[in-house]
């Protein structure tokens, strides 16, 4: 249970902490920095347009958080994984998140600019969370 709680709180903190020191760990921090800048653009333009439908994008980081909790409970499940199931889970989650983000951006016709920015944020957060979750599944950490 401790792993699930730790992952739930650690990933958002580490994700948003990368804005303080971008490029500190080579290319790994580019994804969160791009996502945070997109979040800022999406929120500012969404508030300016008074577009409440952008709140639908909150579902995607919530799904990432749920995925992290599941990975925390299942830590080490795929330690010896000859079929690379954890890799399949990683890519399935990423593709599902990308498809949902693209669908939401496409559906918000009056606010496609802020929706696209929010889609970039949610996709980068999903990638970051799935990366950490895959390390938890395999219990193999950087």
N, C-alpha and C positions, 0 to 999 in steps of 0.2 A: 504494500500500500504506500510505503514511503517513496518508492520510485515513481509511482504515478503522480503523487502530489508534487514531488520535486520537479518532474518534467513539466507538469502543468504550469508551474510558476517560473521555472528557469528559462524556458524557450522564449516567452514574450520579453522577459528582461534582457536576455542575450540578444535577441533580434533588435530591439530598440536601442540597446547600448552601442551597437555598431555605428550609429550616427555620430557618436562622440569621437571615435577613432576609425574613420573609414580607411580601408586598405591596410589595416593592421595585420591581418592574416592572409595576405595575398588576395586571391580571387574569391575566397569564401565570404568576404564582407561586401562584395559588390552587389550581390543579390538583395540583402536586406537594405542597403543604402538606397538602391534604386526603388525598392518597395516603399520605404519610408517617405522618400521624396514624392512618389506617386500618390501616397496617402494624403500628404499635405496638399498637393494640387487638387486631388479629387474632393477633399473636404472643403477647401476654400471655394472652389468653383460650384460645388453642390450647394453650399450654404448661400452663396450669392444668387443662385438660381432657385433657391428654396425647393429643392428637389428631395422630397421625403422618401421617394422610392429607392434612393441609394442605400437606405437602411437595410435593404435585402442583402447587401453585401456582408453584413454582420454574420450571416449564417455560415459563410465560408471559413472565417477564422474560428468560429465556434466548432465547426466540423474538424478543423485541424487540432484544436484543443482536445476534443473527444478522442481523436486518433492518438494523440500523445498519451492520454490516460490509459488507453488500451495497450499501447506499447509499454507503458510503465508496469502495468499488471502482468504483461507477458514478457518481461525482460528476460533475455537469455533463451527464449523458446526455440529460436532458430540458430543456436550456437554452432552446432554442427549441421550445416544446411547444404547437403550436396546438390539439391535441386534449385537452390537459390530462391526459395520461396519468399524470403524477405525482400529480395530485389523485385520480384513480381508484385508484391504488396506495395512497395514504394512507388513503382511506375503506375500501377492501377490507381492509387490514391492521387498522384499528380495529374494523371489524365482526366480523372473525374473532376478534380478541382478546376482544371483548365477549361473543361467543357462547361461546367456550371458558370464560371466567371464570364466566358464568352457569351453564353446564352443570356445571362443577366445584362451584359453590356449591349447586346443586340436588341433585347426587349425594351430598353429604356431609350426610346426614340428621341424624346425631347432633351435628353441629357447624356448623349453618347460620349461627349468629351470627359466629363467627370466620371462616368461609368467606366470608360476605358482606363482611366487612371486608377480607379478603385479595383478594377480587374487585375491590373499589374501588381498592385499591392497584395491582393488576396492570393494571387498566384505565387508571388515571391515568398509570402509567409507560409503558404502550403509547402513549397519546396524546402524551406528551412526546417519546418516542423517535421516533414517526412524524412528528411536527412537525419535529424536527431532520432526520430522514431525507429528508423532502420538500424541505427547504431544500438538502440535499446533492444530491439528484437534479437539482434545477433550478439548482444553484450560485448561488442567490439567497438571501443571508443577511440577517437582521435587523440 
